[in-house]
Amino acid sequence: MANLANDFSSIFSPDSCLGIYRIISDYLSLKGKFDQKDKQTWYFQQGLESNQKRLEAIKKEYEIIRNYYSNTAAQFEQQLVDLELDKEKILKSPSGFTKSVAFHTNKRQIARIEEYLSMKEKEIQLLPIDQYQAF
């Protein structure tokens, strides 16, 4: 199984619709600053509490993705089928702002599920975020 411990940047695209690359990069960057607090700017020092909250929010966002990724490929495939059925209903509905929003939301959901399936096919394992290393 592939893992991301040392090389997540070669596995995930910065343009990923899941945002895993950005989440891990942001987490490692902020964590690195905390590891060297004394070398940070005065502004960072003044915002330690706020930066700690941001670090925890990033970690929580990653864990949500990681927990969702624990679904099986069959579950993701069923979700794709359901989303395609929803898409057909949306396309049959009258035009307007609501249809546009629903269509684009559905399209993003399909892209996310397809990305999860692609990761499953590549046997990518999402580790706890604390196990990643800066690149």
Secondary structure, DSSP 8 states (H G I E B T S, - for coil): -EE-TTTHHHHS-TT-SS-HHHHHHHHHHHHHHHHTGGGS-HHHHHTHHHHHHHHHHHHHHHHHHHHHHTS-HHHHHHHHHHHHHHHHHHHHS--SHHHHHHHHHHHHHHHHHHHHHHHHHTTEE---GGG----
